[in-house]
Amino acid sequence: MELVTTIDDIVDNLIRFNSYKTSLDPSLREFFIERLRLGKIFVHGIVNGNNLFCPSRFAGYSSCSAT
């Protein structure tokens, strides 16, 4: 996997990860919960006035996803 190279890449990952929290797909919600449980270092960002966060391992790789 490639590392992110821009702040936009990190923002995309933050948005994607946080979308799993309210997904209709139970496997994505479970992925969200497990990554939070296992995470040790988190990335925080304010996107469109919303506080978003995700594990640094998820934020740090280009186009990271649960699938």
ABEGO torsion letter per residue (X at the ends): XBBBABAAAAAAAAAAAAAAAABABAAAAAAAAAAAAABABBBBBBBGGBBBBBBAAAAABBGBBAX
